[in-house]
Every structure is written in C-alpha cells, then in structure tokens.
Amino acid sequence: MGGKINLVIGVLSTLIFYWIDSKIIWLSLVTTILIFWSFGIMHNFAMNSARERRELIIENKVLEGASPEEIERVKNFPIHISSGDLNFVPNWLITLNLLFSLAIYILFVVAIIKVIF
C-alpha cells in the first residue's frame, strides 16, 4: 500500500507543478517514475520468493505422496506475498525507494507552499 501512496503523492506533486507552471515539474516527474520503477522491482523480488515457496510446497506434496487433485489444488492457489518474502528484497533497492519517496514528499510540500505563496 505504501508504494501506491507514494505514487499518488508523486502524481499530485507533478500535477501541481504543471498547474503552477514550474520548472521543478521535471524533477517531480523523474522522481515519480523512479518510485514506480523501484516499487515494481521490489514487488518482483518478493513475488519470485512467493513463487519459489509455492514450488517448494508442491515438491513436498509430491514427495509426501499427495493425490494429483491435492497437488493441482495447491498449484491453483493464488500467490500471496508474505512478510517473509519481503526479506528477499535487496537492501540497496529498499534504500533507493526510501530516498525517492522522501524526495517526492519534499517536492509535494514545496508544491503546496508554491501554491499558497
């Protein structure tokens, strides 16, 4: 949810800078794109971990001698990211996303100040 909020804040700040015709719009736009990129890559790391976990469960079911119906049922489960999957996201990527998010919040405050004054 946090990535979506940051993306919305980025879009809002970019629109405000566009509305007031400020040259900072480009910085806001690039920062918003970088937030979207880093959040997507973090999601991919966590999703790959969740897929690998499901594959391990399927492999264990086969080794336990589970019925083909039960194995198929496990294969058809939707993949959900758990908190453990988040541990597979590299720290450098989390740091980048944090810096981009901080930058967009600062830009959003600057945009609001520019509108008021």
C-alpha positions in Angstrom: 0.0 0.0 0.0 2.9 2.4 0.8 4.1 2.3 -2.8 0.8 3.3 -4.1 0.5 6.2 -1.7 4.0 7.4 -2.8 3.0 7.1 -6.4 -0.2 9.1 -5.8 1.8 11.8 -4.0 4.2 11.9 -6.9 1.5 12.3 -9.4 -0.2 15.0 -7.4 3.1 16.9 -6.9 3.8 16.7 -10.7 0.3 17.9 -11.5 0.6 20.8 -9.1 4.0 21.8 -10.6 2.4 21.6 -14.0 -0.6 23.7 -12.9 1.7 26.5 -11.5 4.0 26.2 -14.5 7.1 25.5 -12.5 10.4 24.1 -13.9 10.6 21.7 -11.0 8.0 19.6 -12.8 10.7 17.6 -14.4 12.4 16.7 -11.1 9.0 15.7 -9.7 8.2 13.6 -12.8 11.5 11.8 -12.8 11.2 11.1 -9.1 7.7 9.7 -9.6 8.9 7.4 -12.3 11.8 6.2 -10.1 9.4 5.5 -7.3 7.2 3.4 -9.7 10.3 1.6 -11.0 11.8 0.8 -7.6 8.5 -0.3 -6.2 7.9 -2.6 -9.2 11.3 -4.2 -8.9 10.8 -4.7 -5.1 7.5 -6.3 -5.8 9.1 -8.7 -8.4 11.7 -9.8 -5.9 9.0 -10.6 -3.3 6.8 -12.3 -5.9 9.6 -14.5 -7.0 10.2 -15.6 -3.5 6.5 -16.4 -3.0 6.5 -18.4 -6.3 9.6 -20.4 -5.1 7.8 -21.0 -1.8 4.8 -22.4 -3.6 7.0 -24.6 -5.8 8.7 -26.0 -2.7 5.2 -26.8 -1.2 4.3 -28.6 -4.4 7.5 -30.5 -4.4 6.9 -31.5 -0.8 3.4 -32.6 -1.6 4.7 -34.8 -4.4 7.3 -36.4 -2.1 4.7 -37.0 0.6 2.6 -38.9 -2.0 -0.3 -36.4 -2.1 -3.1 -37.1 -4.6 -2.9 -35.4 -8.0 -6.1 -33.4 -7.1 -4.5 -32.0 -4.0 -1.3 -31.1 -5.9 -3.4 -29.4 -8.6 -5.4 -27.5 -5.9 -2.1 -26.2 -4.5 -1.0 -25.2 -8.0 -4.2 -23.2 -8.4 -3.9 -21.2 -5.2 -3.3 -17.5 -5.9 0.2 -16.4 -5.0 0.3 -14.1 -2.0 3.4 -12.2 -0.8 4.0 -12.8 2.9 6.2 -10.8 5.2 8.9 -13.5 4.9 9.1 -12.9 1.1 10.0 -9.2 1.8 13.3 -10.4 3.2 14.5 -11.3 -0.3 14.3 -7.7 -1.5 17.9 -6.3 -1.6 18.7 -3.5 0.9 20.1 -1.2 -1.8 16.8 -1.3 -3.6 14.9 -0.5 -0.4 17.2 2.4 0.3 16.7 3.8 -3.2 12.9 3.6 -2.8 13.1 5.3 0.5 15.2 8.1 -0.9 12.9 8.6 -3.8 9.9 8.6 -1.5 11.5 11.1 0.8 12.3 13.3 -2.2 8.7 13.2 -3.5 7.3 14.1 -0.1 9.7 17.1 0.0 8.7 18.1 -3.6 5.0 17.7 -2.6 5.5 20.1 0.4 7.3 22.5 -1.9 4.5 22.3 -4.4 1.9 23.1 -1.8 4.0 26.0 -0.5 4.3 27.4 -4.0 0.6 27.2 -4.5 -0.1 29.0 -1.2 2.5 31.7 -1.6 
